């Protein structure tokens, strides 16, 4: 059984949610076995989850029963759901009870933990024997491309993360990131692995109930993306009395330097740990971490490879870079590297295309202590008047100077900077002219109401490429999800 679930005290609590629902390790083991009697082994199902006990029970239960779930947002955009359904044609669908009311043409198999399992009636899908589950690629809005995970990825990620965070059964992590997001799922894997109790909430971080839940349940750690910590900063988090909260950990993209430093110094001065991490869904979430003792000294670094893994740099010719402070594409080797992608149903039969090694697509350098620093994404650069300009770097420059949200895109002819506050438009243009030494006409500043982001807070750059509009695919065969 994955994650050693049957080796923990079966009466111990595995998860508690904001609605006061409780799931024990024994119940999770029994439910995994129950699913095995309801669904033929190696069935493909779409699992539409919310952040609650039921979401954890069904996610882990499906994995443990030998079935293969595509884990999705229960409130997925309808056009994307239809597109995925038509391409992958699952045999089963599992949704929250309230959503099942409208799905009358599907056969109800069972109702458990606030979710309903439905039999679609489509033929079984041949799948690779080690395929464990599927996740959407980070930030995808209309793409059918999925990340294919294997069982070894789950175990490796759980071991790696629990090791460098030094997790124990006494931990009570707060899960605010969604289950269908790779880092949210990694919080579940790593803490179930050690027998801890996961505190799950889908409450808004600005609600009083959210903070009451943290205090009442004595949360010991908080995992967030940069956007999460921007909200905490606005909520006057640094004035709060949270004596049980011992660990703050960040992933999901580069954080503004000053905000990163603010949290690092707060943790240092208040007996807590601040650990920045780096990862991708293709690497089962966490691939690098910055030890807490370096949080202030090396602010902005992603640190070292997680235990049992290796980071390296490669130049444009594919040669290994040995020197310090030399930029190259960052590569990763470890047992948490996933099988590859699926773009169509037939791809679920593919084997391991990566064999434990992946090129991350991130441009980075390594300092004299072996700590890595991300410079930007390969492809997130423009060549303006012959000069290479990093779009991610420009965003950091703007956010480091002004209290605004921004997103930079463009072509090799012009950079377009989207802002949410028009009063800074001229100042932003002048700042970029000063920093890049380019003429003002190469910068086009546009004002929009909101920077488009996914549920995990990552900017959806693809939205800008299609004029901030999303056109749903034509109506298709499956019933609408509402």
Residue pairs with C-beta under 8 A, 6 or more apart in sequence:
1 29
1 32
1 64
2 60
2 63
2 64
2 151
2 154
2 155
3 60
3 154
3 155
3 158
3 189
3 192
3 193
4 193
4 195
5 14
5 25
5 28
5 29
5 32
5 60
5 64
5 192
6 29
8 14
8 25
8 169
8 195
9 25
9 195
10 24
10 25
10 26
10 29
11 24
11 25
11 26
12 24
12 25
12 169
12 195
12 197
13 22
13 23
13 24
13 25
13 197
14 23
14 24
14 25
14 27
14 28
14 56
14 192
14 197
14 198
15 22
15 23
15 53
15 56
15 57
15 197
15 198
15 199
15 200
16 22
16 23
16 53
16 197
16 198
16 199
16 200
16 217
17 51
17 52
17 53
17 199
17 200
17 201
18 52
18 200
18 201
18 202
18 203
18 209
18 213
19 52
19 53
21 52
21 53
21 54
21 113
21 114
22 53
23 53
23 56
23 57
23 113
25 195
27 57
28 56
28 57
28 60
28 61
28 192
29 64
31 57
31 61
31 112
31 113
32 60
32 61
32 64
32 65
33 65
34 61
34 112
35 61
35 62
35 64
35 65
35 67
36 65
36 66
38 109
38 110
38 117
39 45
39 65
39 67
39 92
39 109
39 117
40 124
41 65
41 66
41 67
42 66
42 67
42 68
42 124
42 127
43 67
43 68
43 91
43 92
43 124
44 67
44 68
44 70
44 88
44 90
44 91
44 92
44 124
44 125
44 127
44 348
45 62
45 67
45 68
45 69
45 70
45 90
45 91
45 92
45 93
45 94
45 117
46 69
46 70
46 72
46 84
46 85
46 88
46 90
46 92
46 93
46 94
47 58
47 59
47 62
47 69
47 70
47 71
47 72
47 94
48 72
48 73
48 74
48 76
48 93
48 94
48 95
48 96
48 99
48 481
49 55
49 58
49 59
49 71
49 72
49 73
49 74
49 178
49 179
49 180
50 74
50 75
50 96
50 179
50 202
51 175
51 176
51 178
51 179
51 184
51 200
51 201
51 202
52 114
52 200
52 202
53 113
53 114
53 200
54 96
54 112
54 113
54 114
54 115
55 115
55 179
55 200
56 179
56 188
56 198
56 200
57 112
57 113
58 69
58 94
58 112
58 113
58 115
59 69
59 71
59 133
59 179
59 185
59 188
60 188
60 192
62 68
62 69
62 94
62 133
63 69
63 132
63 133
63 151
63 154
67 92
68 127
68 131
68 132
68 133
68 134
68 348
69 94
69 133
69 134
70 84
70 88
70 90
70 133
70 134
70 135
70 146
71 133
71 134
71 135
71 179
71 180
71 185
72 81
72 84
72 136
72 180
73 178
73 180
73 455
74 95
74 96
74 99
76 481
77 141
77 470
77 472
78 472
78 480
78 481
78 482
79 142
79 470
79 471
79 472
79 473
80 141
80 142
80 472
81 478
81 481
82 472
82 473
82 475
82 476
82 478
82 480
83 142
83 144
83 473
83 476
84 144
85 476
85 477
85 478
86 473
86 476
86 477
86 478
87 144
87 344
87 345
88 125
88 144
88 342
88 344
88 345
88 348
89 120
89 122
89 123
89 125
89 345
90 120
90 122
90 125
91 119
91 120
91 121
91 122
91 123
91 124
91 125
92 109
92 117
92 118
92 119
92 120
93 103
93 106
93 117
93 118
93 120
94 115
94 116
94 117
94 118
95 103
95 115
95 116
95 118
95 481
96 114
96 115
96 116
97 111
97 114
97 115
97 116
99 116
99 481
99 482
100 108
100 111
100 116
100 118
102 479
102 480
102 482
103 118
103 479
104 479
105 479
106 118
106 119
106 120
106 121
106 479
107 118
107 119
107 121
108 116
108 117
108 118
108 119
109 117
109 118
109 119
110 116
110 117
111 117
125 345
125 348
126 348
126 349
127 348
127 349
128 148
128 150
128 339
128 348
128 349
128 350
128 351
130 150
130 151
130 152
130 339
130 351
130 352
131 148
131 149
131 150
131 339
131 348
132 149
132 150
132 151
132 153
132 154
133 149
134 146
134 147
134 148
134 149
134 342
134 348
135 146
135 147
135 149
135 180
135 182
135 185
135 281
136 143
136 145
136 146
136 147
136 180
137 143
137 145
137 146
137 147
137 281
137 341
138 181
138 182
138 280
138 281
138 454
138 456
138 458
139 454
139 458
139 459
139 460
139 461
139 462
141 454
141 460
141 462
141 463
141 470
142 470
142 473
144 343
144 344
145 341
145 342
145 343
146 341
146 342
146 343
147 182
147 281
147 282
147 338
147 341
147 342
148 338
148 339
148 340
148 341
148 342
148 347
148 348
148 350
149 284
149 338
149 339
150 338
150 339
150 352
152 335
153 284
153 335
153 336
153 337
153 338
154 189
154 284
155 335
156 284
156 308
156 334
156 335
156 336
157 186
157 189
157 190
157 284
157 285
157 286
157 336
158 189
158 190
158 192
158 193
159 193
159 307
159 308
160 286
160 306
160 307
160 308
160 309
160 334
160 336
161 167
161 186
161 189
161 190
161 285
161 286
161 306
162 190
162 191
162 193
162 194
163 306
163 307
163 308
164 275
164 289
164 306
164 307
165 190
165 221
165 247
165 249
165 275
167 190
167 191
167 193
167 194
167 196
168 194
168 196
169 194
169 195
169 196
170 196
170 220
171 191
171 194
171 196
171 197
171 220
171 221
172 196
172 197
172 198
172 199
172 217
172 218
172 219
172 220
172 221
172 244
173 187
173 191
173 196
173 198
173 199
173 219
173 220
173 221
173 222
173 223
174 199
174 201
174 214
174 217
174 219
174 221
174 222
174 223
175 184
175 187
175 188
175 198
175 199
175 200
175 201
175 223
176 201
176 205
176 222
176 223
176 224
176 228
177 183
177 184
177 187
177 223
177 224
177 225
177 228
177 252
177 456
178 184
178 455
178 456
179 185
179 188
181 455
181 456
182 279
182 280
182 281
182 284
182 285
183 223
183 225
183 251
183 252
183 279
183 285
183 286
183 456
184 223
184 456
185 285
186 279
186 284
186 285
186 286
187 198
187 223
188 198
191 197
191 198
192 198
199 213
199 214
199 217
199 219
201 210
201 213
203 209
203 210
203 213
204 210
205 228
205 231
205 232
205 235
206 231
206 235
211 240
213 219
214 222
214 242
214 245
215 242
215 244
218 244
219 242
219 244
219 245
220 244
220 245
220 246
220 247
221 245
221 246
221 247
221 248
221 249
222 245
222 247
222 248
222 249
223 249
223 250
223 251
224 232
224 248
224 249
224 250
224 252
225 250
225 251
225 252
225 253
225 456
225 457
225 458
226 250
226 252
226 253
226 254
226 255
226 256
226 259
226 457
227 252
227 453
227 456
227 457
227 458
228 250
228 457
229 250
229 255
229 259
229 263
230 259
233 259
233 262
238 262
238 266
245 272
246 271
246 272
246 273
247 272
247 273
247 275
248 263
248 267
248 272
248 273
248 274
248 275
249 274
249 275
249 276
249 277
250 260
250 263
250 274
250 275
250 276
250 277
251 276
251 277
251 278
251 279
251 285
251 286
252 456
252 457
252 458
253 457
253 458
254 300
254 374
254 392
254 396
255 276
256 396
256 399
256 400
257 299
257 300
257 396
257 400
258 400
260 276
260 299
260 300
261 296
261 299
263 274
264 274
264 295
264 296
264 299
265 296
266 272
266 274
267 273
267 274
267 292
267 295
268 274
268 295
268 296
273 292
273 295
274 292
274 295
275 289
275 290
275 291
275 292
275 295
276 289
276 290
276 295
276 301
276 302
276 303
277 286
277 288
277 289
277 290
277 302
277 303
278 286
278 287
278 288
278 289
278 302
278 303
278 372
278 374
279 285
279 286
279 287
279 288
280 287
280 360
281 338
282 337
282 338
282 358
282 360
283 332
283 334
283 336
283 337
283 338
283 358
283 360
284 336
284 337
284 338
285 336
286 306
286 336
287 305
287 306
287 309
287 311
287 332
287 334
287 336
287 360
288 302
288 303
288 304
288 305
288 306
288 311
288 372
289 302
289 303
289 304
289 306
290 298
290 301
290 302
290 303
290 304
290 371
291 303
291 304
294 301
294 303
294 371
298 367
298 369
298 371
300 373
301 367
301 371
301 372
301 373
302 364
302 371
302 372
302 373
302 374
303 371
303 372
304 311
304 370
304 371
304 372
305 311
305 332
305 334
306 334
306 336
308 334
308 335
309 332
309 333
309 334
309 335
309 336
310 332
310 333
310 334
311 330
311 331
311 332
311 366
311 372
312 320
312 321
312 330
312 331
312 332
312 333
313 320
313 321
313 326
313 327
313 328
313 329
313 330
313 331
313 364
313 365
313 366
314 320
314 321
314 328
314 329
314 331
314 359
315 321
315 328
315 329
316 328
316 329
321 328
321 366
324 365
324 366
324 367
324 368
325 365
325 366
325 367
325 368
326 365
326 366
327 363
327 364
327 365
327 375
328 363
328 364
328 365
329 359
329 360
329 361
329 362
329 363
329 364
329 378
330 360
330 362
330 363
330 364
330 372
330 374
331 357
331 358
331 359
331 360
332 357
332 358
332 360
333 356
333 357
333 358
334 356
335 356
337 354
337 355
337 356
337 357
337 358
338 354
339 350
339 351
339 352
339 353
339 354
340 350
340 352
340 353
340 354
341 347
342 348
342 350
361 377
361 378
361 379
362 374
362 375
362 376
362 377
362 378
363 374
363 375
363 376
363 377
363 378
364 372
364 373
364 374
364 375
365 372
365 373
365 375
366 372
366 373
367 373
375 390
375 392
375 393
376 390
376 391
376 392
376 393
377 392
380 390
380 391
380 392
381 388
381 389
381 390
381 391
382 388
382 389
382 391
382 410
382 411
382 412
382 415
383 389
383 412
384 412
384 413
384 414
384 415
384 436
384 438
384 442
385 438
385 439
385 442
387 436
387 437
387 438
389 415
389 436
389 438
391 408
391 409
391 410
391 415
392 408
394 408
394 415
394 417
394 432
394 435
394 436
395 406
395 407
395 408
397 431
397 432
397 435
398 404
398 406
398 408
398 417
398 428
398 431
398 432
399 405
399 406
401 431
402 424
402 427
402 428
402 431
404 419
404 420
404 421
404 424
404 428
405 419
405 420
405 451
406 417
406 418
406 419
406 420
406 428
406 451
407 417
407 418
407 451
407 459
407 461
407 464
408 415
408 416
408 417
408 418
409 415
409 416
409 418
409 461
409 464
409 465
410 416
410 444
413 442
414 442
414 443
414 444
415 432
415 442
415 443
415 444
416 444
416 445
416 446
416 464
417 428
417 429
417 432
417 443
417 444
417 445
417 446
418 446
418 447
418 448
418 451
418 464
419 425
419 428
419 445
419 446
419 447
419 448
420 447
420 448
420 449
420 450
420 451
421 447
422 447
425 445
425 447
426 445
428 445
429 440
429 443
429 445
430 440
432 438
432 443
433 439
433 440
433 443
448 468
451 459
452 459
452 460
452 463
452 464
452 468
453 459
453 460
454 460
463 469
463 470
